[in-house]
Amino acid sequence: MVRPKGIAIDSMNNVYVADAATEVVQLFNDKAKLLLFFGGNRGTPDSLYLPAGLHITNDPEMMAAMAPRIARNFDVKYVIVAVSQYGKNRISIFGFGSPK
């Protein structure tokens, strides 16, 4: 990490860190092993621009609101909301889950 700006922990004790310098969210397990990262600044819908905050939820209302945007063969456990400091899409929503 170069410039961590936001942190969140999910129900499985995974730690998410928004790094403003690299413009990605990094996902670590409870033993601090890097599992994956997502985001970046590529001009695509999943791009992040100086991410500054994170929120993880499995709130039933949020999950119901996201249901029409989720592939039918994918089981989302919770959603991750990342907030960027600038750019066209300042709020990005990602799903965490697995194929059904």
Sequence and secondary structure as in RCSB ss.txt:
>XXXX:A:sequence
MVRPKGIAIDSMNNVYVADAATEVVQLFNDKAKLLLFFGGNRGTPDSLYLPAGLHITNDPEMMAAMAPRIARNFD
VKYVIVAVSQYGKNRISIFGFGSPK
>XXXX:A:secstr
  SEEEEEE TT  EEEEETTTTEEEEE TT  EEEEEE SSSSTT  SSEEEEEEE  HHHHHHHGGGS TTEE
EEEEEEEEESSSS SEEEEEEEEE 
